[in-house]
Amino acid sequence: MLFALLCTDKPNSVDLRMQVRPDHLKYLESLGSALKAAGPFTTDEGAPTGSLVIIEAADRAAAKAMAENDPYAKAGLFASVEIRPWKWLIKNPEAK
């Protein structure tokens, strides 16, 4: 089952995001094939304001655990994290 993690950064947290970013990227890499896509939300000027992470997990509880183990979450970067089931219908490279 796919889940979209919609993560919103706390205000004025770009420095924290940049500090923790290497560990966050290592964590995402460690998810292997469970990670389907990821990237930051930004302002019109390109400053990061949050993250979109698409993961495959057995259920919502597993998706929540993955979200909570992200170094960004552990560092307190996010003001909120919304976990939503998601269906990848268009341009899914794994679709048959």
C-alpha positions in Angstrom: 0.0 0.0 0.0 1.3 3.5 -0.9 1.2 6.4 1.5 2.0 10.1 0.9 3.7 11.8 3.8 2.9 15.5 3.6 5.4 17.2 6.0 5.3 20.9 6.8 8.3 22.5 8.3 8.2 24.8 11.4 8.6 28.4 10.6 12.2 29.7 10.4 13.7 26.2 10.3 15.8 26.2 7.2 19.0 26.1 9.2 17.8 23.0 11.1 16.8 21.3 7.8 20.2 21.9 6.3 22.0 20.6 9.4 20.0 17.4 9.5 19.7 16.9 5.7 22.7 14.4 5.3 21.1 12.1 7.9 17.7 12.5 6.3 19.1 11.5 2.9 20.8 8.5 4.3 17.6 7.4 6.0 15.6 7.7 2.8 18.3 5.7 1.0 18.0 3.0 3.7 14.3 2.5 2.8 15.3 0.8 -0.4 12.4 -0.1 -2.7 9.9 1.1 -0.1 10.7 4.7 -1.1 8.9 5.6 -4.3 9.6 9.4 -4.5 10.6 12.3 -2.3 11.4 15.9 -2.4 10.9 19.3 -0.7 8.1 21.7 -1.0 9.4 25.2 -1.6 8.5 28.8 -1.7 8.3 30.4 -5.1 12.0 31.5 -4.5 13.1 27.9 -3.9 13.4 27.9 -0.1 12.4 24.6 1.5 9.1 24.6 3.5 8.4 20.9 3.9 8.6 17.5 2.3 6.6 15.1 0.2 7.6 11.5 0.7 5.8 8.6 -1.1 6.4 5.2 0.6 5.2 1.7 0.4 4.2 0.2 3.7 2.1 -2.7 4.9 -0.4 -0.4 6.7 -0.8 3.1 8.3 1.0 2.0 11.4 4.1 1.0 9.4 3.9 4.2 7.4 3.7 6.2 10.7 6.7 4.4 12.1 8.7 5.2 8.9 7.7 8.8 9.2 8.6 9.0 12.9 12.1 7.5 12.3 13.0 10.1 9.7 15.9 12.2 11.1 13.9 15.4 10.2 11.1 14.2 12.4 13.4 13.2 15.2 15.1 16.6 15.1 11.7 18.4 15.5 11.8 20.0 12.0 8.1 19.4 11.2 5.2 21.4 12.5 2.9 18.6 11.1 3.0 15.4 9.2 -0.1 14.1 7.4 -0.1 10.5 6.3 -2.5 9.8 3.5 -3.1 6.6 1.5 -2.2 7.2 -2.1 -2.8 5.4 -5.5 -0.3 6.0 -8.2 -2.4 5.8 -11.4 -0.6 8.1 -13.9 3.0 7.4 -15.0 3.7 4.7 -12.5 6.7 2.9 -13.7 5.7 -0.2 -11.8 2.2 -0.4 -13.3 1.2 -3.2 -15.6 
